[in-house]
Amino acid sequence: MSERAVENTNGPSEWQKRIAGEWHGRPSLFDATGTWCGFEEIRRSSVFADGVTTYYMDGGLIGGGPLAGQFRLGAPFAFGVVDSDADRVYTGPDFYGTGQPYGSFVDSHYYGPGWQVDLNTWNQVLPDGETQVYSSTLYQGWAVVGCFNGVYTRTTDHGENPATRERVRAFLDGESRRGPVPFILPTKQRGAYAGTLEAWGADQEKRGSVQVELGVEPVDLLHTRRTVSWRGAIERTASCVARRDGNRHFYEGPEIWGNAAGFGRAVFGWWHFTDAVKVKTREFAIDSEPGMSAGGRLAVVYEVFQGNVLDRVLHGVLDWEAR
């Protein structure tokens, strides 16, 4: 148990219940340009026992290139958590900061003394309850210096069940194959990514749902007309020409302006509409594979701001429909 773990006499939070068990992943490490550098073999769990929540991470860096020295450590992580469905406070010694849950998604911002970086971590548990889409963008001050991201699977009997261990092995093999694949949308087929996203207020209360379509109309191999359609708890339709330049992405009007950075299957961006609304985005192509193709399933998170004030958080899964 971490020496900084903090007692909670109210029992585990809903978020804590949601992430019970052990999670297995092989997130990829990227440098500031989006270049793949290696994997982080990770087993993590958060344990509520005797009124105390402690978070554990064990594993190690595989490869890492020029970042290997910074992100290789000599002991597993352990840190205390003030468990809450409002503000989850990370009390050290290995991480210090906070995280805010919005249903099955948590937005965390904290500092890691061992890695010597500030982290903005987005963890999204998918509707199956067994899959988690993870990313940590890494900062020196305000400058991005790297990114970890990947997909995790949950187990409750890994130590004693050979079938579970075999399932995890196959899952990690798939993550090794998919992890370095760059984010790309279809370049020769018209269609849309569509689905229903949960809508949460900045007060962390659920505000209903939004039917979302991300329309894709290829112009050429580097340009696509994108149309964003929201119906339900938020109503909005807007279009732009999206341009891809390696790992850099640009949204060039007329109704959405902004840019994004790709780190493997995940792209992180800002959309600026032509009023006071802007959106901080993560779109993650869960099922991307090596080859000349695009992923068919996006795990998405959209944080919607009115001016500089967070207003709504939308998250869920969009599936590709050719049209």
ZALUM-173172 format. One record per residue (C-alpha): residue in three letters; x, y, z. Coordinates in pm, whole numbers. Layout:
ZALUM-173172
{"ALA",{X,Y,Z}}
...
END
This chain:
ZALUM-173172
{"MET",{0,0,0}}
{"SER",{127,349,-80}}
{"GLU",{233,551,220}}
{"ARG",{34,841,76}}
{"ALA",{-293,649,31}}
{"VAL",{-592,827,180}}
{"GLU",{-881,681,380}}
{"ASN",{-1231,703,235}}
{"THR",{-1507,598,473}}
{"ASN",{-1788,625,214}}
{"GLY",{-1699,316,9}}
{"PRO",{-1570,310,-349}}
{"SER",{-1701,564,-600}}
{"GLU",{-1897,465,-910}}
{"TRP",{-1586,525,-1119}}
{"GLN",{-1382,306,-884}}
{"LYS",{-1637,26,-923}}
{"ARG",{-1624,70,-1300}}
{"ILE",{-1247,14,-1316}}
{"ALA",{-1227,-273,-1065}}
{"GLY",{-1006,-566,-1160}}
{"GLU",{-675,-574,-1347}}
{"TRP",{-630,-400,-1681}}
{"HIS",{-380,-523,-1938}}
{"GLY",{-241,-314,-2221}}
{"ARG",{58,-236,-2438}}
{"PRO",{26,136,-2505}}
{"SER",{259,285,-2764}}
{"LEU",{500,570,-2693}}
{"PHE",{533,852,-2948}}
{"ASP",{763,1151,-2954}}
{"ALA",{646,1510,-3003}}
{"THR",{629,1470,-3382}}
{"GLY",{404,1163,-3361}}
{"THR",{685,921,-3447}}
{"TRP",{638,578,-3288}}
{"CYS",{915,493,-3038}}
{"GLY",{813,175,-2856}}
{"PHE",{568,10,-2616}}
{"GLU",{493,30,-2246}}
{"GLU",{396,-317,-2120}}
{"ILE",{146,-236,-1843}}
{"ARG",{-66,-413,-1585}}
{"ARG",{-261,-172,-1371}}
{"SER",{-520,-191,-1099}}
{"SER",{-679,34,-842}}
{"VAL",{-769,-132,-516}}
{"PHE",{-1020,-13,-256}}
{"ALA",{-952,-187,75}}
{"ASP",{-1008,-89,439}}
{"GLY",{-1135,253,335}}
{"VAL",{-823,327,128}}
{"THR",{-778,349,-250}}
{"THR",{-436,277,-398}}
{"TYR",{-348,274,-765}}
{"TYR",{-79,35,-895}}
{"MET",{103,19,-1231}}
{"ASP",{359,-247,-1314}}
{"GLY",{539,-327,-1637}}
{"GLY",{821,-178,-1838}}
{"LEU",{925,6,-2150}}
{"ILE",{1002,-194,-2465}}
{"GLY",{1219,16,-2696}}
{"GLY",{1162,389,-2655}}
{"GLY",{1430,534,-2881}}
{"PRO",{1561,869,-2752}}
{"LEU",{1286,873,-2487}}
{"ALA",{1390,543,-2327}}
{"GLY",{1607,696,-2058}}
{"GLN",{1331,929,-1942}}
{"PHE",{1047,675,-1932}}
{"ARG",{1228,369,-1798}}
{"LEU",{1194,329,-1421}}
{"GLY",{1341,88,-1167}}
{"ALA",{1025,9,-969}}
{"PRO",{646,-13,-1023}}
{"PHE",{421,289,-971}}
{"ALA",{200,317,-663}}
{"PHE",{8,623,-549}}
{"GLY",{-279,713,-323}}
{"VAL",{-615,837,-449}}
{"VAL",{-880,1040,-272}}
{"ASP",{-1161,842,-435}}
{"SER",{-1462,1042,-553}}
{"ASP",{-1703,1081,-843}}
{"ALA",{-1636,1456,-825}}
{"ASP",{-1261,1524,-789}}
{"ARG",{-1029,1225,-770}}
{"VAL",{-713,1359,-608}}
{"TYR",{-383,1179,-668}}
{"THR",{-174,1216,-354}}
{"GLY",{163,1069,-455}}
{"PRO",{432,971,-421}}
{"ASP",{442,874,-791}}
{"PHE",{170,1105,-930}}
{"TYR",{17,1430,-801}}
{"GLY",{-294,1592,-949}}
{"THR",{-666,1537,-1008}}
{"GLY",{-914,1358,-1233}}
{"GLN",{-1281,1428,-1304}}
{"PRO",{-1516,1143,-1411}}
{"TYR",{-1800,1201,-1657}}
{"GLY",{-1976,865,-1646}}
{"SER",{-1748,611,-1814}}
{"PHE",{-1485,871,-1909}}
{"VAL",{-1235,1043,-1681}}
{"ASP",{-1021,1347,-1766}}
{"SER",{-710,1356,-1546}}
{"HIS",{-434,1616,-1522}}
{"TYR",{-134,1546,-1302}}
{"TYR",{246,1546,-1267}}
{"GLY",{477,1242,-1262}}
{"PRO",{806,1309,-1080}}
{"GLY",{966,988,-1210}}
{"TRP",{890,1064,-1574}}
{"GLN",{940,1440,-1519}}
{"VAL",{636,1529,-1730}}
{"ASP",{293,1680,-1683}}
{"LEU",{22,1442,-1810}}
{"ASN",{-330,1492,-1944}}
{"THR",{-479,1141,-1936}}
{"TRP",{-813,1047,-2093}}
{"ASN",{-950,705,-1995}}
{"GLN",{-1270,594,-2168}}
{"VAL",{-1441,269,-2068}}
{"LEU",{-1639,141,-2366}}
{"PRO",{-2000,19,-2340}}
{"ASP",{-1891,-346,-2303}}
{"GLY",{-1739,-251,-1965}}
{"GLU",{-1433,-464,-2045}}
{"THR",{-1241,-237,-2283}}
{"GLN",{-1069,89,-2200}}
{"VAL",{-928,340,-2450}}
{"TYR",{-635,524,-2293}}
{"SER",{-413,820,-2381}}
{"SER",{-169,1038,-2192}}
{"THR",{-36,1346,-2367}}
{"LEU",{295,1443,-2206}}
{"TYR",{402,1802,-2144}}
{"GLN",{702,2010,-2049}}
{"GLY",{523,2325,-1942}}
{"TRP",{276,2393,-2224}}
{"ALA",{476,2208,-2490}}
{"VAL",{383,1851,-2590}}
{"VAL",{690,1626,-2566}}
{"GLY",{525,1289,-2630}}
{"CYS",{221,1068,-2597}}
{"PHE",{127,724,-2468}}
{"ASN",{-190,566,-2603}}
{"GLY",{-350,226,-2648}}
{"VAL",{-638,-4,-2560}}
{"TYR",{-670,-212,-2242}}
{"THR",{-871,-522,-2156}}
{"ARG",{-994,-615,-1809}}
{"THR",{-950,-942,-1619}}
{"THR",{-1052,-1066,-1276}}
{"ASP",{-884,-1409,-1284}}
{"HIS",{-561,-1361,-1478}}
{"GLY",{-345,-1529,-1216}}
{"GLU",{-538,-1853,-1194}}
{"ASN",{-710,-1899,-1532}}
{"PRO",{-498,-2019,-1829}}
{"ALA",{-776,-1932,-2076}}
{"THR",{-778,-1572,-1953}}
{"ARG",{-401,-1551,-1986}}
{"GLU",{-423,-1679,-2343}}
{"ARG",{-695,-1424,-2426}}
{"VAL",{-478,-1145,-2286}}
{"ARG",{-174,-1270,-2480}}
{"ALA",{-371,-1261,-2806}}
{"PHE",{-509,-916,-2719}}
{"LEU",{-158,-779,-2654}}
{"ASP",{-33,-928,-2980}}
{"GLY",{-308,-733,-3155}}
{"GLU",{-211,-414,-2974}}
{"SER",{151,-464,-3081}}
{"ARG",{35,-484,-3441}}
{"ARG",{-209,-192,-3430}}
{"GLY",{-29,46,-3195}}
{"PRO",{204,218,-3447}}
{"VAL",{-64,254,-3722}}
{"PRO",{-125,622,-3805}}
{"PHE",{-477,768,-3784}}
{"ILE",{-646,808,-4121}}
{"LEU",{-1002,834,-4248}}
{"PRO",{-1122,667,-4571}}
{"THR",{-963,837,-4874}}
{"LYS",{-1168,685,-5157}}
{"GLN",{-1503,593,-5004}}
{"ARG",{-1786,821,-4899}}
{"GLY",{-1971,750,-4575}}
{"ALA",{-2006,845,-4211}}
{"TYR",{-1905,737,-3865}}
{"ALA",{-2230,727,-3668}}
{"GLY",{-2347,642,-3318}}
{"THR",{-2497,763,-2993}}
{"LEU",{-2277,951,-2746}}
{"GLU",{-2348,1018,-2380}}
{"ALA",{-2371,1387,-2290}}
{"TRP",{-2248,1511,-1952}}
{"GLY",{-2249,1860,-1808}}
{"ALA",{-1947,2037,-1667}}
{"ASP",{-2106,1964,-1327}}
{"GLN",{-2054,1590,-1401}}
{"GLU",{-2429,1527,-1423}}
{"LYS",{-2568,1335,-1720}}
{"ARG",{-2752,1554,-1970}}
{"GLY",{-2892,1290,-2205}}
{"SER",{-2747,1166,-2532}}
{"VAL",{-2648,1295,-2875}}
{"GLN",{-2691,1121,-3210}}
{"VAL",{-2364,1191,-3390}}
{"GLU",{-2256,1158,-3750}}
{"LEU",{-1910,1240,-3876}}
{"GLY",{-1964,1257,-4250}}
{"VAL",{-1667,1182,-4477}}
{"GLU",{-1653,1282,-4845}}
{"PRO",{-1303,1231,-4991}}
{"VAL",{-1179,1505,-5225}}
{"ASP",{-838,1350,-5295}}
{"LEU",{-586,1144,-5101}}
{"LEU",{-507,1431,-4861}}
{"HIS",{-830,1634,-4846}}
{"THR",{-1172,1532,-4715}}
{"ARG",{-1496,1722,-4663}}
{"ARG",{-1607,1648,-4308}}
{"THR",{-1956,1724,-4178}}
{"VAL",{-2025,1705,-3805}}
{"SER",{-2390,1651,-3713}}
{"TRP",{-2517,1648,-3352}}
{"ARG",{-2881,1582,-3267}}
{"GLY",{-3028,1554,-2917}}
{"ALA",{-2883,1712,-2603}}
{"ILE",{-2678,1937,-2835}}
{"GLU",{-2794,2049,-3178}}
{"ARG",{-2534,2151,-3435}}
{"THR",{-2426,2082,-3793}}
{"ALA",{-2104,2217,-3939}}
{"SER",{-1863,2131,-4221}}
{"CYS",{-1504,2184,-4313}}
{"VAL",{-1233,2068,-4550}}
{"ALA",{-992,1847,-4355}}
{"ARG",{-633,1821,-4475}}
{"ARG",{-376,1564,-4368}}
{"ASP",{-1,1631,-4373}}
{"GLY",{172,1328,-4220}}
{"ASN",{80,1326,-3850}}
{"ARG",{-56,1682,-3870}}
{"HIS",{-424,1744,-3943}}
{"PHE",{-593,2073,-4038}}
{"TYR",{-960,2182,-4045}}
{"GLU",{-985,2465,-4295}}
{"GLY",{-1340,2601,-4288}}
{"PRO",{-1580,2733,-4375}}
{"GLU",{-1766,2638,-4051}}
{"ILE",{-1496,2457,-3852}}
{"TRP",{-1139,2579,-3817}}
{"GLY",{-851,2425,-3625}}
{"ASN",{-585,2158,-3629}}
{"ALA",{-484,1831,-3466}}
{"ALA",{-186,1609,-3397}}
{"GLY",{-183,1238,-3467}}
{"PHE",{-10,990,-3240}}
{"GLY",{-68,648,-3392}}
{"ARG",{-437,555,-3398}}
{"ALA",{-534,863,-3194}}
{"VAL",{-571,1218,-3317}}
{"PHE",{-599,1510,-3072}}
{"GLY",{-744,1837,-3193}}
{"TRP",{-936,2159,-3150}}
{"TRP",{-1239,2259,-3352}}
{"HIS",{-1331,2628,-3356}}
{"PHE",{-1681,2699,-3481}}
{"THR",{-1777,3045,-3609}}
{"ASP",{-1947,3140,-3282}}
{"ALA",{-1817,3117,-2922}}
{"VAL",{-1811,2734,-2923}}
{"LYS",{-1491,2532,-2951}}
{"VAL",{-1429,2159,-2901}}
{"LYS",{-1130,1971,-2764}}
{"THR",{-1130,1635,-2941}}
{"ARG",{-985,1288,-2930}}
{"GLU",{-1074,1044,-3206}}
{"PHE",{-925,696,-3165}}
{"ALA",{-943,435,-3443}}
{"ILE",{-972,125,-3225}}
{"ASP",{-953,-135,-3500}}
{"SER",{-693,13,-3734}}
{"GLU",{-463,-243,-3892}}
{"PRO",{-140,-210,-4091}}
{"GLY",{-205,-170,-4462}}
{"MET",{-382,66,-4700}}
{"SER",{-709,97,-4513}}
{"ALA",{-888,303,-4249}}
{"GLY",{-1034,198,-3917}}
{"GLY",{-1405,124,-3902}}
{"ARG",{-1467,206,-3535}}
{"LEU",{-1388,532,-3359}}
{"ALA",{-1389,582,-2982}}
{"VAL",{-1447,956,-2950}}
{"VAL",{-1445,1218,-2677}}
{"TYR",{-1553,1576,-2740}}
{"GLU",{-1517,1839,-2468}}
{"VAL",{-1738,2132,-2569}}
{"PHE",{-1651,2481,-2448}}
{"GLN",{-1850,2804,-2445}}
{"GLY",{-1570,3052,-2480}}
{"ASN",{-1309,2927,-2234}}
{"VAL",{-1558,2753,-2002}}
{"LEU",{-1627,2378,-2024}}
{"ASP",{-1995,2321,-2099}}
{"ARG",{-2046,1958,-2210}}
{"VAL",{-1853,1632,-2241}}
{"LEU",{-1961,1387,-2512}}
{"HIS",{-1817,1035,-2537}}
{"GLY",{-1893,701,-2698}}
{"VAL",{-1829,493,-3010}}
{"LEU",{-1895,570,-3377}}
{"ASP",{-1913,296,-3641}}
{"TRP",{-1841,336,-4011}}
{"GLU",{-2125,324,-4263}}
{"ALA",{-2038,339,-4634}}
{"ARG",{-2284,550,-4834}}
END
